[in-house]
Amino acid sequence: MEVACFPIAINTTKPVWNYDVSVELVVGEKIVVLNKDRSDPQDKNYCRQLLRLAYDKSDSFGLNDKLKYVYDGLSCLYASAQFEDQDITVEKEIYTEQLKKAFRRDVVIRVTRTSSNHELFIHTAPDKMPLDQFSEFKRFLSLVVCQYALDCERYSVLDHGHLFSTDNQKLVQLNGGIELRLGMSKGIRLVDNGKSVQAAFEVDFRMSAFYRPVTLADAFNGFRNADEANELLKGARIHPDYDLHRSLNFVSFTKDTPLSFKFQLRDGTMTTKQRIMPKLPLVSVRPKQAGLFPAEKVSIIPHQKVRMERLGPKLADSLHSYNAVLPHIRHQNISDIIRSLNLTDQNPILKAFGISVQSNFSVIPPSKMWRPAVQMGSTVTQPKDDGSFRVNSKYLAPAAAGKWAVLYGDRGCRLDTVKILVQRLCSEAAAKGMKLPQPVVIQSVDMANFMTKAFVNIKDLTGVSYILVIDPKNASTTHHMVKLIENRYKIVTQQLDSALVDKCVERNQRMTLENILNKMNLKLGGVNWAPKFEGEA
């Protein structure tokens, strides 16, 4: 068996020197620190470019190209040789094209030795290091392995444990405002090689959702309506196209457009805007005093990850499908990542720090796999090779349902279909020892107006502790309301796809019926089955 774990060898007795970095923009008498602890990935990208310019200008911090460094994009720098503290002014004349768009002034890079752990003795055995040095040691290794790929701009940094590819050919566009990017999750762990304990680089491939770095006009056109766009984009960081370093937070697309909203000019006169897209909604931002912006004049700041709960069922399912791949595909994806990191003797960063990293997967000797039996009620069975098992027995701990109700969509299943499903559920429940009486109500509901009708009437279902809702699974609004019932009325809920119910009844699919009941038993506090270990297992 192969695992994505790549042991690291330390081939030097020299220490690594640790420095603090401050990237400062002087605005009049005010100093703006660009690399604050909560800087976003775009700021980290700017800081990396600025530090590289400072490194080149100072002739490798005064060591004539004899020094290589590792930088986290914030305030932490590790150097392969010791140098004096220094302040380096990076003039705007030598900025890259990207930096020229973001900054109008010179930047000062301050590099000073740290007050503690300035010398990090990486050749010390990891299990013999003091705790504070061990933490610094792991952080250094996690960075140094990837520094070459970052310098080559193959990846951008999201946070300490994640990198994402900059290759646009590996992007998957989901809609106007969301895209999937291929990347990696990484870390350092300790492994026992049979002789000693050593550090190893652990990596896995990861697809994650990001806001597309486009104008809000382009993003808006990818959504069905303004409400959907507001739900997904709320809180995203944006900047005016004329000031790339100014960071605002998107609040919403407003009901105003450039044709209807009166803009105040500098001379105090009021006017509408005709030369920009006149019918697109204006953009409301935070801080509020920044005013409203035309949608095509503000853009989403790059490298912003979208939280899973923002995606909604369809987009979340798409993301899961890209990550749930077969083992041989995952193996190939990780192999591509390792190849892109260049873990060879030709890697100048690893060579300068006296580090080598195994570039092939670690082989784990085969060992006996102890497969537990499964107990369901009083019956014990042995799973098949694929882990599946089937037991025609009672549940290990059958639940006892009290009053419960069934709500079904008026345009989904027919009443006869719902009644047959309920009858079969009650019959199967009795066979498994579960107490499931007939529901107190089976009611057709206008799912399009679930909020104003079904939801507000739930409180009238006195004593009901469980509600089964049958509706198309893609009815995300209904699903949100169903889950809100649990929170507001403390009633357990379960939602079924109406198409699945139709098939289950029409084709008499016993396994589907059993799966529905298994989930009901768990939701009502029962236990379906339990693994049963014996002997050495």
C-alpha positions as CSV (number, residue, x, y, z in Angstrom):
1,M,0.0,0.0,0.0
2,E,1.3,3.5,-0.9
3,V,0.6,6.6,1.1
4,A,1.0,10.3,0.2
5,C,3.7,10.8,2.8
6,F,7.2,12.0,1.7
7,P,10.0,11.8,4.4
8,I,12.3,14.8,4.8
9,A,16.0,14.4,5.4
10,I,18.1,17.2,7.0
11,N,21.6,17.0,5.4
12,T,23.2,19.9,7.3
13,T,24.2,21.0,10.8
14,K,23.7,24.7,10.0
15,P,20.8,26.5,11.7
16,V,18.1,28.3,9.8
17,W,17.8,32.0,10.7
18,N,14.4,33.5,11.6
19,Y,13.4,37.1,10.8
20,D,10.4,39.3,11.1
21,V,9.2,41.2,8.1
22,S,7.1,44.5,8.0
23,V,5.9,45.8,4.7
24,E,5.0,49.5,5.2
25,L,3.4,52.0,2.8
26,V,4.0,55.6,3.8
27,V,1.0,57.8,3.2
28,G,1.8,61.4,4.3
29,E,2.5,61.1,8.0
30,K,0.6,57.8,8.3
31,I,2.3,54.4,7.9
32,V,0.0,51.6,6.6
33,V,1.3,48.1,7.4
34,L,0.4,45.9,4.4
35,N,1.2,42.5,5.9
36,K,-1.1,42.4,8.9
37,D,-2.0,39.1,10.5
38,R,-5.4,38.9,8.7
39,S,-4.2,40.0,5.3
40,D,-6.1,38.3,2.4
41,P,-4.3,36.1,-0.2
42,Q,-4.1,39.0,-2.6
43,D,-2.2,41.1,-0.1
44,K,0.1,38.1,0.5
45,N,0.7,38.0,-3.2
46,Y,1.6,41.7,-3.2
47,C,4.0,41.2,-0.2
48,R,5.8,38.3,-1.9
49,Q,6.4,40.5,-5.0
50,L,7.6,43.4,-2.9
51,L,9.9,41.3,-0.8
52,R,11.4,39.8,-4.0
53,L,12.1,43.3,-5.3
54,A,13.7,44.2,-2.0
55,Y,15.8,41.0,-2.1
56,D,17.1,41.8,-5.6
57,K,17.7,45.5,-4.8
58,S,19.7,44.7,-1.7
59,D,21.8,42.1,-3.5
60,S,20.4,39.2,-1.4
61,F,20.2,41.2,1.8
62,G,23.9,42.1,1.3
63,L,25.2,38.5,0.9
64,N,25.8,38.5,-2.9
65,D,23.4,35.8,-3.9
66,K,24.7,33.4,-1.2
67,L,21.3,33.5,0.6
68,K,18.0,31.9,-0.2
69,Y,14.9,32.6,1.8
70,V,11.4,31.2,2.6
71,Y,8.6,33.6,3.2
72,D,5.0,33.0,4.3
73,G,3.6,36.2,2.7
74,L,3.0,37.8,6.1
75,S,5.7,38.6,8.7
76,C,7.8,35.4,8.8
77,L,11.0,34.9,6.8
78,Y,13.5,32.1,7.2
79,A,17.0,32.6,5.7
80,S,19.7,30.1,4.8
81,A,22.4,32.5,6.1
82,Q,22.5,35.3,8.8
83,F,22.4,38.9,7.7
84,E,22.1,42.3,9.5
85,D,18.7,44.0,10.2
86,Q,17.8,46.4,7.4
87,D,15.3,48.7,5.9
88,I,14.9,48.6,2.1
89,T,12.9,51.1,0.2
90,V,11.3,49.7,-2.9
91,E,10.6,52.6,-5.3
92,K,7.5,52.5,-7.5
93,E,9.7,52.9,-10.6
94,I,10.8,49.2,-10.2
95,Y,7.3,47.8,-9.4
96,T,5.9,45.0,-11.5
97,E,2.9,45.9,-13.7
98,Q,0.5,44.4,-11.1
99,L,2.1,46.4,-8.3
100,K,1.9,49.7,-10.3
101,K,-1.9,49.2,-10.5
102,A,-2.2,48.6,-6.8
103,F,0.2,51.2,-5.3
104,R,1.1,54.8,-6.1
105,R,3.8,55.2,-3.5
106,D,7.1,53.7,-2.5
107,V,7.1,50.8,0.1
108,V,9.6,50.2,2.9
109,I,10.5,46.6,3.7
110,R,11.8,46.2,7.3
111,V,13.6,42.9,8.0
112,T,14.7,42.3,11.7
113,R,15.8,39.3,13.6
114,T,13.2,37.7,15.8
115,S,13.5,38.1,19.6
116,S,13.1,34.3,20.1
117,N,14.1,31.3,18.1
118,H,16.3,33.4,15.8
119,E,18.4,30.4,15.2
120,L,16.4,27.2,14.4
121,F,18.5,24.1,14.7
122,I,16.7,21.9,12.2
123,H,19.2,19.1,12.4
124,T,18.1,18.3,16.0
125,A,15.9,15.2,16.1
126,P,12.2,16.3,16.0
127,D,11.2,14.3,19.0
128,K,14.0,15.9,21.0
129,M,13.1,19.6,20.2
130,P,11.5,21.9,22.8
131,L,7.8,22.4,22.0
132,D,8.2,26.0,20.7
133,Q,11.1,25.1,18.4
134,F,9.2,22.0,17.2
135,S,6.2,24.2,16.2
136,E,8.6,26.6,14.3
137,F,10.4,23.6,12.7
138,K,7.1,22.2,11.3
139,R,6.1,25.6,10.0
140,F,9.5,26.1,8.3
141,L,9.4,22.7,6.6
142,S,5.8,23.2,5.4
143,L,6.9,26.4,3.7
144,V,10.3,25.4,2.4
145,V,9.0,22.4,0.4
146,C,6.6,24.7,-1.5
147,Q,8.8,27.9,-1.9
148,Y,10.2,27.0,-5.3
149,A,6.8,26.4,-6.8
150,L,5.6,29.7,-5.2
151,D,8.5,31.6,-6.7
152,C,7.7,30.1,-10.1
153,E,4.1,31.3,-9.6
154,R,2.7,27.8,-10.0
155,Y,0.6,28.2,-6.9
156,S,-1.0,31.0,-4.8
157,V,-1.4,30.8,-1.0
158,L,-4.8,30.5,0.6
159,D,-3.6,29.9,4.2
160,H,-0.9,28.0,6.0
161,G,-2.1,24.6,5.0
162,H,-3.5,25.2,1.5
163,L,-2.1,26.1,-1.9
164,F,-4.0,26.5,-5.1
165,S,-2.9,26.3,-8.7
166,T,-2.6,29.4,-10.8
167,D,-3.1,27.4,-14.1
168,N,-6.3,28.7,-15.6
169,Q,-6.7,25.5,-17.6
170,K,-7.4,23.7,-14.4
171,L,-10.3,26.0,-13.5
172,V,-13.9,24.9,-13.6
173,Q,-16.4,27.7,-13.9
174,L,-19.7,26.9,-12.2
175,N,-21.5,30.2,-12.9
176,G,-20.7,33.9,-13.4
177,G,-19.4,34.4,-9.9
178,I,-18.0,31.0,-8.8
179,E,-15.2,28.8,-10.0
180,L,-13.5,25.6,-8.8
181,R,-9.7,25.6,-8.5
182,L,-7.4,22.6,-8.1
183,G,-5.0,22.8,-5.2
184,M,-3.6,20.9,-2.2
185,S,-3.9,20.5,1.5
186,K,-0.5,20.0,3.1
187,G,1.2,19.5,6.5
188,I,4.1,18.0,8.4
189,R,3.9,14.9,10.4
190,L,6.4,12.7,12.3
191,V,7.0,9.1,11.0
192,D,9.1,6.3,12.4
193,N,11.4,4.8,9.8
194,G,12.5,1.9,12.0
195,K,15.7,3.6,13.1
196,S,14.6,7.1,14.2
197,V,11.8,9.6,14.1
198,Q,11.8,12.0,11.2
199,A,9.6,14.7,9.6
200,A,7.5,13.9,6.5
201,F,5.6,16.1,4.1
202,E,2.0,15.0,3.8
203,V,-0.2,16.2,0.9
204,D,-3.6,15.6,-0.7
205,F,-5.3,17.1,-3.7
206,R,-8.2,19.4,-3.1
207,M,-10.8,21.2,-5.3
208,S,-12.3,24.3,-3.7
209,A,-14.8,26.9,-4.7
210,F,-13.6,30.5,-5.2
211,Y,-15.2,33.8,-6.2
212,R,-14.2,34.6,-9.7
213,P,-11.9,37.7,-9.9
214,V,-14.2,39.5,-12.4
215,T,-16.2,42.7,-12.4
216,L,-19.5,42.5,-10.5
217,A,-21.3,43.1,-13.8
218,D,-19.8,39.9,-15.2
219,A,-20.6,38.0,-11.9
220,F,-24.2,39.3,-11.8
221,N,-24.9,38.0,-15.3
222,G,-24.1,34.4,-14.1
223,F,-27.0,34.4,-11.6
224,R,-30.7,33.9,-12.2
225,N,-31.6,37.0,-10.3
226,A,-30.3,39.6,-7.8
227,D,-31.5,37.7,-4.7
228,E,-29.4,34.7,-5.7
229,A,-26.4,36.9,-6.4
230,N,-26.8,38.7,-3.1
231,E,-27.0,35.4,-1.2
232,L,-23.8,34.0,-2.6
233,L,-21.7,37.1,-2.9
234,K,-22.5,38.8,0.4
235,G,-19.4,39.6,2.3
236,A,-17.0,39.1,-0.6
237,R,-14.1,41.5,-0.7
238,I,-14.1,43.9,-3.7
239,H,-12.1,46.8,-5.0
240,P,-12.8,49.8,-7.3
241,D,-11.0,49.2,-10.6
242,Y,-9.2,52.6,-10.2
243,D,-7.8,51.7,-6.8
244,L,-6.8,48.0,-6.6
245,H,-5.5,48.2,-3.1
246,R,-8.7,49.7,-1.6
247,S,-10.7,46.9,0.0
248,L,-14.5,47.0,0.4
249,N,-17.1,44.4,1.3
250,F,-20.0,43.6,-1.0
251,V,-23.4,44.0,0.7
252,S,-25.9,43.7,-2.2
253,F,-27.1,44.7,-5.6
254,T,-29.5,47.5,-5.0
255,K,-32.8,48.3,-6.7
256,D,-31.3,51.5,-8.1
257,T,-29.6,51.6,-11.5
258,P,-27.4,54.3,-13.1
259,L,-30.5,55.6,-14.9
260,S,-32.6,56.0,-11.7
261,F,-29.9,57.0,-9.1
262,K,-28.8,60.6,-8.8
263,F,-25.0,61.0,-8.4
264,Q,-23.6,64.1,-6.8
265,L,-20.7,65.7,-8.7
266,R,-17.9,67.6,-7.1
267,D,-19.5,70.9,-8.0
268,G,-22.7,69.9,-6.0
269,T,-24.9,69.2,-9.1
270,M,-26.8,66.0,-9.3
271,T,-26.8,63.7,-12.4
272,T,-27.5,60.2,-13.6
273,K,-24.8,58.1,-15.3
274,Q,-25.5,57.4,-19.0
275,R,-22.1,56.2,-20.3
276,I,-22.0,53.1,-18.1
277,M,-24.3,50.1,-18.2
278,P,-27.5,51.9,-17.4
279,K,-29.8,49.0,-16.5
280,L,-27.5,47.0,-14.2
281,P,-28.2,47.4,-10.4
282,L,-25.8,49.6,-8.5
283,V,-23.6,47.9,-5.8
284,S,-24.0,48.6,-2.1
285,V,-20.8,48.2,-0.1
286,R,-19.4,48.3,3.4
287,P,-18.3,50.8,4.8
288,K,-21.6,52.4,4.0
289,Q,-20.0,55.9,3.6
290,A,-18.1,54.7,0.5
291,G,-21.4,55.1,-1.4
292,L,-22.8,53.1,-4.3
293,F,-20.8,51.8,-7.2
294,P,-21.6,50.9,-10.8
295,A,-21.4,47.1,-11.1
296,E,-18.8,47.2,-14.0
297,K,-16.5,49.6,-12.1
298,V,-15.8,47.2,-9.1
299,S,-14.2,43.8,-9.2
300,I,-13.9,40.8,-6.9
301,I,-10.5,40.6,-5.2
302,P,-8.7,37.3,-6.3
303,H,-8.1,34.2,-4.3
304,Q,-11.2,34.3,-2.1
305,K,-12.6,30.9,-1.0
306,V,-16.3,30.5,-0.8
307,R,-17.6,28.9,2.4
308,M,-19.4,25.6,1.8
309,E,-22.7,26.7,3.4
310,R,-22.9,29.6,0.9
311,L,-22.9,27.3,-2.2
312,G,-26.4,25.8,-1.9
313,P,-27.3,22.1,-2.6
314,K,-26.5,22.0,-6.4
315,L,-23.1,23.8,-6.2
316,A,-22.1,21.9,-3.1
317,D,-22.9,18.6,-4.9
318,S,-20.8,19.7,-7.8
319,L,-17.9,20.4,-5.5
320,H,-18.2,17.1,-3.7
321,S,-18.2,15.2,-7.0
322,Y,-14.9,16.8,-8.1
323,N,-13.3,15.8,-4.8
324,A,-14.8,12.3,-4.5
325,V,-12.6,10.6,-7.1
326,L,-11.4,7.0,-7.5
327,P,-8.1,6.1,-5.8
328,H,-6.1,5.9,-9.0
329,I,-7.2,9.4,-10.0
330,R,-6.3,10.8,-6.6
331,H,-2.9,9.1,-6.9
332,Q,-2.3,10.7,-10.2
333,N,-3.4,14.1,-8.9
334,I,-1.0,13.9,-6.0
335,S,1.8,12.7,-8.3
336,D,1.2,15.8,-10.4
337,I,1.4,18.1,-7.3
338,I,4.7,16.5,-6.2
339,R,6.2,16.9,-9.7
340,S,5.2,20.5,-9.7
341,L,7.0,21.1,-6.4
342,N,10.3,19.9,-8.0
343,L,11.5,17.8,-5.1
344,T,14.9,17.1,-6.8
345,D,18.5,18.1,-6.5
346,Q,17.7,20.9,-9.0
347,N,15.6,22.7,-6.4
348,P,17.8,25.7,-5.4
349,I,15.7,26.5,-2.2
350,L,16.0,22.9,-0.8
351,K,19.6,22.8,-1.7
352,A,20.5,26.0,0.0
353,F,18.9,24.9,3.3
354,G,20.5,21.4,3.1
355,I,17.1,19.6,2.8
356,S,16.0,16.7,0.6
357,V,12.5,15.3,0.3
358,Q,11.6,11.9,-1.0
359,S,9.7,12.4,-4.2
360,N,7.9,9.0,-4.5
361,F,5.0,7.7,-2.4
362,S,5.9,5.8,0.8
363,V,5.3,2.1,0.8
364,I,3.6,0.7,3.9
365,P,4.2,-3.1,4.5
366,P,0.9,-5.1,4.2
367,S,-0.7,-6.1,7.4
368,K,-3.7,-8.1,8.4
369,M,-6.9,-6.1,8.2
370,W,-9.2,-7.0,11.1
371,R,-12.8,-6.9,9.8
372,P,-15.3,-6.6,12.6
373,A,-18.6,-8.4,12.5
374,V,-21.9,-6.4,12.6
375,Q,-24.5,-6.8,15.2
376,M,-28.1,-5.9,14.5
377,G,-30.6,-6.9,17.2
378,S,-29.6,-10.3,18.3
379,T,-28.1,-11.3,14.9
380,V,-24.4,-11.1,14.1
381,T,-23.2,-11.2,10.5
382,Q,-19.9,-10.8,8.7
383,P,-19.6,-8.0,6.0
384,K,-18.6,-8.8,2.4
385,D,-15.2,-7.8,1.0
386,D,-16.6,-4.5,-0.2
387,G,-17.9,-3.7,3.4
388,S,-21.5,-4.2,2.6
389,F,-23.8,-6.3,4.7
390,R,-27.5,-7.2,4.9
391,V,-29.3,-8.3,8.1
392,N,-32.9,-9.1,8.2
393,S,-33.3,-8.5,11.9
394,K,-34.5,-5.9,14.4
395,Y,-32.6,-2.8,15.0
396,L,-30.0,-2.9,17.8
397,A,-31.9,-0.1,19.6
398,P,-35.3,0.5,17.9
399,A,-36.7,4.0,18.3
400,A,-40.2,4.8,19.5
401,A,-41.9,7.5,17.4
402,G,-44.7,9.6,19.0
403,K,-47.0,11.7,16.9
404,W,-45.7,12.4,13.4
405,A,-47.0,14.0,10.2
406,V,-46.4,13.8,6.5
407,L,-46.4,16.9,4.2
408,Y,-46.2,16.4,0.5
409,G,-46.0,18.8,-2.5
410,D,-49.2,19.5,-4.3
411,R,-47.4,19.1,-7.6
412,G,-45.3,16.2,-6.6
413,C,-46.5,12.7,-5.4
414,R,-50.1,11.7,-5.5
415,L,-51.9,11.0,-2.2
416,D,-52.3,7.3,-3.1
417,T,-48.5,7.0,-3.5
418,V,-47.8,8.7,-0.2
419,K,-50.3,6.5,1.6
420,I,-48.7,3.3,0.2
421,L,-45.2,4.6,1.3
422,V,-46.5,5.3,4.8
423,Q,-48.2,1.8,5.0
424,R,-44.9,0.1,4.0
425,L,-42.8,2.2,6.4
426,C,-45.1,1.3,9.3
427,S,-45.0,-2.4,8.4
428,E,-41.2,-2.6,7.9
429,A,-40.7,-0.6,11.2
430,A,-42.8,-3.2,13.1
431,A,-40.6,-6.0,11.7
432,K,-37.5,-4.2,12.9
433,G,-38.9,-3.6,16.4
434,M,-39.5,0.1,15.9
435,K,-42.7,1.7,17.2
436,L,-44.0,3.8,14.3
437,P,-47.8,4.5,14.5
438,Q,-49.8,5.8,11.7
439,P,-49.1,9.6,11.1
440,V,-51.6,12.0,12.7
441,V,-51.9,13.9,9.4
442,I,-51.1,13.3,5.7
443,Q,-51.4,16.7,4.1
444,S,-50.9,18.2,0.7
445,V,-49.0,21.5,0.8
446,D,-48.4,24.3,-1.7
447,M,-44.6,24.0,-1.6
448,A,-44.2,27.2,-3.6
449,N,-45.6,29.1,-0.6
450,F,-44.2,26.8,2.1
451,M,-43.0,29.8,4.2
452,T,-46.4,31.4,4.5
453,K,-48.6,28.3,4.6
454,A,-47.1,25.1,5.8
455,F,-44.4,26.6,8.0
456,V,-46.6,28.9,10.0
457,N,-49.2,26.1,10.5
458,I,-46.6,23.7,12.0
459,K,-47.2,25.2,15.5
460,D,-50.8,23.9,15.2
461,L,-49.7,20.3,15.0
462,T,-49.9,19.8,18.7
463,G,-47.6,17.1,20.1
464,V,-46.0,16.3,16.7
465,S,-42.3,15.4,17.2
466,Y,-41.4,14.3,13.7
467,I,-42.3,15.6,10.2
468,L,-41.6,13.8,6.9
469,V,-41.6,16.3,4.0
470,I,-41.8,14.9,0.4
471,D,-40.7,17.4,-2.2
472,P,-38.2,17.6,-5.1
473,K,-34.7,17.6,-3.7
474,N,-33.7,20.6,-5.8
475,A,-36.4,22.8,-4.0
476,S,-33.6,24.4,-1.9
477,T,-36.0,27.1,-0.5
478,T,-38.2,24.4,0.9
479,H,-35.3,22.5,2.3
480,H,-34.1,25.6,4.2
481,M,-37.5,26.1,5.7
482,V,-37.7,22.4,6.7
483,K,-34.4,22.8,8.6
484,L,-35.7,26.0,10.2
485,I,-38.6,24.1,11.6
486,E,-36.2,21.9,13.6
487,N,-34.6,25.0,15.1
488,R,-37.7,27.0,15.8
489,Y,-40.2,24.3,16.9
490,K,-37.7,21.6,18.1
491,I,-39.3,19.1,15.7
492,V,-37.2,16.4,14.0
493,T,-37.6,16.7,10.2
494,Q,-36.7,14.5,7.2
495,Q,-37.0,15.5,3.6
496,L,-37.5,13.0,0.7
497,D,-37.2,13.5,-3.0
498,S,-40.6,13.1,-4.6
499,A,-39.1,11.3,-7.6
500,L,-37.4,8.8,-5.3
501,V,-40.7,8.1,-3.5
502,D,-42.5,7.5,-6.8
503,K,-39.9,5.0,-7.9
504,C,-39.8,3.3,-4.4
505,V,-43.6,2.7,-4.5
506,E,-44.1,1.9,-8.2
507,R,-41.1,-0.5,-8.4
508,N,-41.5,-1.8,-4.9
509,Q,-37.8,-1.0,-4.1
510,R,-37.3,-2.7,-0.7
511,M,-33.7,-1.4,-0.3
512,T,-34.8,2.2,-0.8
513,L,-37.6,1.7,1.7
514,E,-35.2,0.2,4.2
515,N,-32.7,3.2,3.7
516,I,-35.5,5.7,4.4
517,L,-36.5,3.8,7.6
518,N,-32.9,3.4,8.7
519,K,-32.5,7.2,8.6
520,M,-35.8,7.6,10.5
521,N,-34.7,5.3,13.2
522,L,-31.5,7.3,13.7
523,K,-33.2,10.6,13.6
524,L,-35.6,9.5,16.3
525,G,-32.8,8.4,18.6
526,G,-32.4,4.7,17.8
527,V,-29.3,2.7,16.8
528,N,-29.4,0.6,13.7
529,W,-26.4,-1.6,14.2
530,A,-22.9,-1.7,15.8
531,P,-19.5,-3.2,14.9
532,K,-18.6,-6.2,17.0
533,F,-14.8,-6.6,17.5
534,E,-13.3,-9.9,18.8
535,G,-9.8,-11.1,19.7
536,E,-6.9,-9.0,18.6
537,A,-9.1,-6.6,16.6
